[in-house]
Amino acid sequence: MPKASVKRLIECKKDQLIDLVLDIEKYQEFVPFCLGSHVYEKNIEGDKTLIIADLTIGKGPFKDTYKSDVQFNKKTNIIKVTNIGGPLRHLENNWKFIESDNGTEILFDIDFEIENKFLNIVMTKSFQYGLNKIADAFQKRAEDLYQPFKN
């Protein structure tokens, strides 16, 4: 199964970055390989935000849609994503946000397996590169939307 992680320090407030990651319906505007998204449900229960959403991902002749369960825990500043439908046999990714004096450190890790074994092999070889491109896109989007971090 492809696994990868990335860590970035972004000069924005933690809450701004969390809002950016939870704004799934805007992903196709800036996330590479994201062709569309749809949020079915979004509920707030105490310290948790619960979202059920589809993402359509593609490149070249390959295109697929998968459904995810997204849970944000405000107490831990962690967003957990697991698949609940689509071409993935397994998906788990976590976003962790740690605010400091000069910005917010984002820790993002992903572990997934595609049903199609050939595609799984192809993805394993290029996945870290793709993850870095996605992290770059989130960082650029944050810098475009928000003022640099100030106390």
N, C-alpha and C positions, 0 to 999 in steps of 0.2 A: 504494500500500500504506500502511495506517495505520502510523505510527511515533510513538513517544512515549517520554519518559523522565521519571523522577522521582528526586529526591534527598531523603533524610531523615536527620536525626540523631536516633537513638533512644538513650535512656539505659539501655542494656543491653550486656552483653558480646557480643562478636562471635560466639563459639561458640554462645551462646544463640539469637541471631538466625538463624544458619545452621541450627541444629537445627529451629527454627520453620519455616523455608522448606522444609526437606527432609521435614517431617512432612506429606506430601501427603494422607494418608488423613484428616486432621483439617480439611482446607480447608472442607468443607461446613459446619462449625461456625461459621466466622467470615468467610469470603471472600464478598463480594457476588457474586451471579450463579452461584456454584458450587453445583450441585445434588447432586453426588456425585463420588467419586473411588475409584480402585482401583489399588493397586501390584501389578504382576505380578512384578517382579524387583527386588531390591536387593542389590547386591554391593559389597564393598570390595576394591579392588585397589591395594595400596600407598597412595599419597596421594590416590587417587580413589575417590569413591563414585558408583556407576552405578545409575540407577533407570530402569525402564520403567513408566509409569503412564498411566492414563486420567483425564481430567477431563470431567465433564458440566457444561456451562455453559448457562444459559438465563435468559430473562426474557420474561414474557408468553407468547405462543404459540410463541416460538422456543426450541428446546432441541437441543443437539448434544453429541456425545462425540468427543473427539479424544485420540489416543495420543501421548505425548511420550517423548523420550529426555532424561533429566536427568543431567548430569554435574557433580559438585562436585570441584574441584581444591583440596586443602587447602594446597598451596604458594602458590597465587595468591589464595586466598579468593574464588574466582569460581564461581558456579553458572551453567551454560549449559543452556538448554532449546531443543530443536528438535522439530518435529512429525514423526511417522513414520506417521500415519494419521488419517483423519477428514476433516472438512469444510474444513480449512485447506489452501490451496495452498502456503502458506509460513508458518512461525513460527520466530522466533528471539528469545529473550529472555535477558538476562544480569543476574545479581545480583552486585554487587561489595560487599565488606564491608571497611571501613577503621576499625579501632579507634583511639580517641584517649583523652585524659584524661577527657573528659566524656561518653563514650558511643561509639556505633558509627555511622559514616555509611554509609548504604545507597545505592548507585547502582543503579537499576533501569531498563533500557531494553528496549523491545519493538518488534518489526517483524513484521507479519503481513499475510497476504492471505487472504481467504475465497474459496472457489470461486464462491459466489453473488455476482455483480457488484452486484446491488441491495443486499444486506446489507453488502457492502464499502463502498458509498457511505454508508449509514446509520451504520455503525461509525466511519468516518473523521470524521464530524461530531461525534460524542459521545465519542470514545475517550479524550481527555485527561481529561475529567470522570470517566469510568469508572475509568481508571487511578489517579486521585487517590483515589477511593473505596476501591479495593483497597489502595493504600498506607496509607490511614487505618486500614483493618481490620487489616493486619499490625501497624501501630504500636500500636493499641489492644490487640491480642492479646498483644503483647510486654509492654506495660505491665501487663496483667492477670496475666500468668504469672510475671514476673520482677521482682526487686527493682531499684530504680534502680541504675545503674552506680556501683560504688565500687572504688577501687584498693586 
